[in-house]
Amino acid sequence: MASEETIPIIVEFTGGLEMLFSGERKHRLSVPAKDSKGDAVTVGWLVDYLCDEAMKDNRKEMFVLDGHVRPGILVLINDADWELEGEASYALQPNDNILFVSTLHGG
């Protein structure tokens, strides 16, 4: 079977979220071009992937709540608000930059 095509992307975390990802702000990833159903991978798929593969912290609820990016976390796709790009349904493209910014400042 031929090797699966991958897409290079950059994922960044700021506003304290980087602490959930080994303290690293910028992650250069190669993700599959298609998901297990053969559909294009989306930001929603990426969020699950990040929780399962990249997050070393046990506090997943600080990033995802009820299967969605937690309220208070701004998601930018190539410097545009993800709401303009279709949110979780946005299909990842080669060299996309996905930025997660926490606007939550708890105490």
N, C-alpha and C positions, 0 to 999 in steps of 0.2 A: 504494500500500500504506500502510495506517495506521501511524503511528509506534508503536514498541513501548512497552508500559507499562514504567515503571521503578519501582524501590523505593529510597527514601532510607535509607541506613544510615550509621552511624559506625563506623569502624575505628580502634582505638588500638593503639600499640606501646609497650612499656616494657621495662626491663631491658636496654637496649642495642640492642634490635631496631630502634628508631627510626632508628639510623644507616644501616640498609639502605634506608630510605625517606626519603631526602633530609633526615634529621635531624628530620622532622616526627613528632610524637607522635600527633596526632589528624587523621584524614582523613575528611571528609564526602563520601560517594560516592553516586552514583545508579547502580544496577546494573540490568540487565534483569530483569524479573520471571520470564522463562523463558529456559532455555538453548537451544542450537542444536537440541535434540531436542524442544523444546516442554515440557520438564519444569520444575518450579519450581527456581530457582537455590538451591544449597546452600552450606554453609560450604566444602565441598570445592571447588566451583566457584570460590568467592571466593578461596581460597588460590591456585589457578592464575591467576586474574585478577590478583591482587596481584603475583605473580611476573612476569607478562607485561606489565602496564600500569603498576603503581605503583612497583615496585622499580627504583631507579636504580643500585643497587650490583650488581656482577657476582657477588658471593658468595652466590648463591641457596641453596647447601648449608647456609648458616647459618640458613636459615628452613625449607627443605624438604629432606627426605632420602628417596630412593626414592619420590617422589610423595606423601609424607605430611608433615604438620607434624612437624618434627624433635623427637625425644624431648628433654625438658627445656624445652619451650615449653608453657606453660599457656595454654589457650584458654578464655576466658569468654564466654558468650553472655548478655547482659543480667545480668551479675554472677553467673551460675551456671556451674559447671564444665560444659564441653561434653559430658562423658561422661554427664551427666544428660539431655542434650538430643538424643542420638543422634549425637554427634560430627560427622564430615564430612557425614553424610546430613541434618543439620538444614536444613530449608527456611527461607531468609531471609524475614523479615517486615518490613514498613515500620517504620522507626525503631529497628531492632535496633542494639544496641551490641555489637560484637565486639572483644574485647580479647585481644591476644597478649602474654604476659609471658615473657621469657626468664628461666629460673632457672639458666642456665649462666653460670658465672663462670670463664672460661678464663684461662690465663696463658701 
